[in-house]
Amino acid sequence: MGRKKITLKFDEKVQKQYAIQTGEILPDIKDYEVELKDFSPEERALLLEVNTPVEADRVPQSKEDWMALVQAHLEARQEEANQRVQKYLAMNPEELAKEALRALRSYGPEADPVKILNLRLADETLLSALRERWAPAMRRAQELKEEERAREAERKAREEREKAEQEKKEALRKAREQWILAHGSERLVKAFQLGYECSGLFEKEFAAFHFPNGECDWYNEARQKERRCPSLKALQRLEEYKKRFPEWEFQIVWLTSSPRPFGMDLEDYAEREHRFEPCEAITIRIPGFTSNVVEKV
């Protein structure tokens, strides 16, 4: 009919006694095989339930010894399983759902909690009560899993955005460094080489290099209105700028107040504003700039 392998686990006392009696060393764990045909059908059913090491206080010498060890082992496992089922039954719905969520990582939602939680030896009455609570807990676990996936997707997307932003900043930094060394004034180059940011000076020189007639709107005081029907001159200039600088933002506007140059006090700006006449202009947003550039058409 076949043989059944059973693993016995012996404590130090049993090992010592065995060595004294036999003169042989008994390992703390040892595999044995029993002939199933030597046992009754009822006994075979019990033997086949054994799938973990059996705590043994002796080396079995007979069928009766084997069955006594097996029955004690199964009763202990049954008590452990019952206690675990009662622990799950005592959980509130959210706690049980989190337990089910952990199970979902290895099993499908249709799997029996008996299999998932290794409760094969528990009393059927307790298992029936657990199954009733397990079904809604598993549904909630699936919801939690979807939420978990959504959070993970958002985390990855955020990391990718942050990485892209960092790469963009690094590219702008390198481009700024190259431009300063190639086109910056002696003051700007020396300041850069000595570790000074001088962002205002850089933006002023950079804007003047590309847009000689433009000004940096440092204080966001250049007021503007929508320009619904731009002039041909403005449209041609806008088209030219977009071709030259495809990653920059341009917009034709009707300028109603002038930019305040960097460092100009409010009194001087008020005098300048008094003389200002509204006109058509192009606003230019350059990546990495703290100011907008405004160029009259």
Residue pairs with C-beta under 8 A, 6 or more apart in sequence:
1 35
1 36
1 37
2 36
2 37
3 33
3 34
3 35
3 36
4 33
4 34
4 36
4 47
4 48
4 50
5 31
5 32
5 33
6 31
6 32
6 33
6 34
6 47
6 50
6 54
6 66
6 70
7 29
7 30
7 31
7 32
7 52
7 53
7 54
8 29
8 30
8 31
8 32
8 53
8 54
8 56
8 59
8 60
8 69
9 28
9 29
9 53
9 54
9 55
9 56
10 18
10 26
10 27
10 28
10 29
10 30
10 56
10 59
11 28
11 55
11 57
12 28
13 57
14 26
14 56
14 57
14 58
14 59
15 25
15 26
15 27
15 28
18 24
18 26
18 59
19 25
19 26
26 59
29 53
32 60
34 47
34 66
36 44
36 47
38 63
39 47
39 63
39 67
43 63
43 67
46 67
46 70
46 71
46 74
47 66
47 70
49 74
49 120
49 121
50 70
50 73
50 74
52 77
54 69
54 70
54 73
55 73
55 76
56 69
58 65
60 66
60 68
60 69
74 121
77 121
78 121
78 122
78 123
81 118
81 119
81 120
81 121
81 122
82 122
82 123
82 126
84 117
84 119
84 122
85 119
85 122
85 123
85 126
85 127
85 129
85 130
86 126
88 96
88 99
88 113
88 117
88 130
88 133
88 134
89 126
89 129
89 130
89 133
91 99
93 133
93 136
93 137
93 140
94 140
96 133
96 134
96 137
97 137
97 138
97 140
97 141
97 144
98 141
98 144
99 137
100 134
100 137
100 138
100 140
100 141
101 141
101 144
101 145
101 148
103 111
103 113
103 116
103 117
103 138
103 141
104 138
104 141
104 142
104 145
106 116
107 115
107 116
109 138
109 139
109 141
109 142
112 131
113 119
113 127
113 130
113 131
113 134
114 120
114 122
114 127
119 127
119 130
168 287
169 288
172 287
172 288
176 202
176 288
177 192
179 206
180 188
180 189
180 192
180 202
181 189
181 192
183 205
183 209
184 192
184 202
184 205
185 201
185 205
187 201
188 198
188 201
188 202
188 205
191 198
191 201
192 198
199 290
200 218
200 262
203 216
203 286
203 289
203 290
203 291
204 216
204 262
206 286
207 214
207 215
207 216
207 284
207 286
207 293
208 214
210 245
211 284
211 293
211 295
213 295
213 296
214 284
214 293
214 294
214 295
215 258
215 259
215 261
215 293
215 294
215 295
216 259
216 261
216 262
216 289
216 291
216 292
216 293
216 294
217 259
217 260
217 283
217 291
217 292
217 293
217 294
218 259
218 260
218 261
218 262
218 290
218 291
219 259
219 260
220 292
221 257
221 259
221 260
221 269
222 255
222 257
222 258
222 259
222 260
222 283
222 292
222 294
223 255
223 256
223 257
224 253
224 254
224 255
224 256
224 281
224 283
225 253
225 254
225 256
226 253
226 254
227 234
227 252
227 253
227 254
227 280
230 238
230 252
230 280
231 280
231 297
233 297
234 252
234 280
234 282
234 297
235 252
237 282
237 297
238 250
238 252
238 282
241 248
241 250
241 282
241 284
242 250
245 286
247 287
248 284
248 285
248 286
248 287
249 284
249 285
250 282
250 283
250 284
250 285
251 282
251 283
252 280
252 281
252 282
252 297
253 280
253 281
253 282
253 283
254 278
254 279
254 280
254 281
255 278
255 279
255 280
255 281
255 294
255 296
256 278
257 273
257 276
258 272
258 273
258 276
259 294
260 269
260 272
264 272
279 296
279 297
280 296
280 297
281 294
281 295
281 296
281 297
282 294
282 295
282 297
283 292
283 293
283 294
284 292
284 293
284 294
284 295
285 292
285 293
286 293
